[in-house]
């Protein structure tokens, strides 16, 4: 099943809308990416937020370079934005607005099992 998820020819044949995937580098964002591809969405970018010192991701603490390596491995460009927890929500909104201007029609998020995330 994982191989099918990355089959770009199958994906492009029946694409629906252009989306970006919120990418933390873990299983939830990987599964969300795969499900978006299987649902024939055109995944144009991965979106990740990193600490101000550009060393690690805000959520899992993975190295910025590891996240870039993951993006290269699956063949999808990654956008990494520096932020703090205080500025996270505003930076997310700003980045989504920029993506909308580039023709992105939606966002895909993987971690939706926690009630506080659903509420947010």
N, C-alpha and C positions, 0 to 999 in steps of 0.2 A: 504494500500500500504506500509506503514512503516514497518509493520510486515514481509511482504515478503522480504523487503530489508535486513533484518537481518536473514533470514532463511539460515543458513549455509549449510544444506543438499542440498537445491536447488542450491546454489552457487557452491559447490564443484563438483557437478555432471557434470557441463558443463564448468568448468573453462577455461579461455583463458590464460592470462599471469599474472604473479605475479607483483603486483604494491604496492606502498605506497601512502597514501593520505596525502597531506599537510593539517594539522589540526589546525584551529584557534579556534575551539569550537563554531562557530556561524552557522547560517543557510546555508551559501554558502558551507562551507566545509562539513557540514552534508548532504546536497543535493548531492554534488559531490561523497561522500562516498556511498550513497544509489544508485546513478546511476551507479557507478562502479560495485557494487554488482549485480544489476539487469542486467548489461551487461556481467555477468559471469566472471569478473576479480577476481582473488584471491587477496584480500586486506590483506597483511601480516603485515603492520605497519601503524600507524599514525605518522606523523612527525610534530613537533612543535618547535618553537624557543622561548626561554624565556630570560628575562633580566639577566644580570650578577649576580644580587642578588637572583636569582631563585624564585622570588615571583610571577611574572606575565608574561603572554605571551607578545611577542613583538607587536602583532597586536591589539588585543581587550582588552588587559590589564586584562584578566581573570586570576584567581589564578592558579598557577601550579597544586595545588591539585585538583581543579575543573576539569581541563583537564585530569588528571589521573583518576578521578572518571568517567568521560565520557568514557574514553577508557575501563575501567573495565566493565562499563554497557553494552557496545556494543561488548565486548569480543575480542578486537583487541589491541595488545600491542602498547604503545606509546613511541616514542623516543623523548626526550626533550634535546635540545642543547642550551647551553648558548651562547649568542652573543650580539653584539651591532649593531646599524643601520649601522655603518661604516663597520663592519666585516660580515654583514648578507650574502651578495652575495657569498663571499668566503666560509663561513661556510656551506651554502646551497650546493655549488658545492662539497665540501669535503664530506659532508654527503651523497649526491647522489652517489658519487663514491664508498663510503663504502657499500651502499646498493646494488649497481651493483655487487660488489664482492660477496655479499651474495645471488645473484640470482634474485634480483629485476629487472624487465624488463621495468618498467615505473613508472611515477609519475602522480598523479591525483591532479589537482588544482581546487578549486571552484570559486575563484573570478577572473572572466575573462571579466567582463562587462566594466571595465575601460580601456580606450585606452592605458594609460601609462603602465598598467600591461600586456596588450597584446604585446606592443612593447618590454617590458623587457623580 
